[in-house]
Amino acid sequence: MTITVADVPDKGRFEARDDSGALAGVVTYQVTGPIVVYTHTEVDPGFEGQGVGSLLARAVMDDARERGRTVVPMCPFLGEWLDKHHEYDKLVARQTRRIK
């Protein structure tokens, strides 16, 4: 099974879908100028434990890097994921307080 992640700006989210088109998970966001706030990550229960959350996290962070954006990780999942993936440290606004 292949999971593909795509930005869906009309919905303000990135979507992860499997080969059949089933929605596996999403990351919602808000953009203001050069700042992107990732607000929520959700993985469908049928896809949990298969790395969908990590795939989404990497995709949204790579997108922010490509667009030259500063990331505010309001989503607890993404914040914890970033604690383990220091290759994205330069993109993250760490002065903000994460909501738990």
Disulfide bonds with the S-S distance in Angstrom:
none
